[in-house]
Amino acid sequence: MYPKNKRDIIIFLFMLICVSLAGELKIHPFDGAFAQFQVSLGSPVFLLFILSIHNASFTFIGVCMGIFVVIFRAAIDIYTGGINFGQAVWLHVATFFYYFVYAGFFSIPKFNHVCIYDKALQIAGWSILAEVAASVAELSATC
């Protein structure tokens, strides 16, 4: 369920930091009700880490990543905007659903980590579907 060996634990902790930072490089393509929605570098970086961690469930990774990103962004808002923790978390809670659905989507196919290069097109296809599903989940949670 969770990373058990030292290599996977280090990659997991590095993932939490790198994906959070990469997610801050973002573009907001919509206005109005969907103004919170963003496109960022967090997704491709997250995909690379998902494929690198061998001994952890994708659901566990998605839950941890979602919680960490929400807290990370809330902390930035608290530091820069002077709002309280509850408001800051509420602003970013939809992001949790993005990472949860994105990682959970990769638990559907059974990718063998040994032959990851042989399944590059399958992984690319699943990442596109995961991106769309995760974006829909985030937009649904925003409303």
LINQUI-V819492 format. One record per run of one state. SS is the DSSP state (H for helix, E for strand, C for the rest). FROM is the first residue (numbers start at 1). LEN is the number of residues. If there is no record, write none. Layout:
<<SS FROM LEN> <SS FROM LEN>>
This chain:
<<C 1 5> <H 6 17> <C 23 3> <E 26 2> <C 28 4> <H 32 3> <C 35 4> <E 39 2> <C 41 1> <H 42 11> <C 53 5> <H 58 24> <C 82 3> <H 85 21> <C 106 7> <H 113 3> <C 116 4> <H 120 23> <C 143 1>>
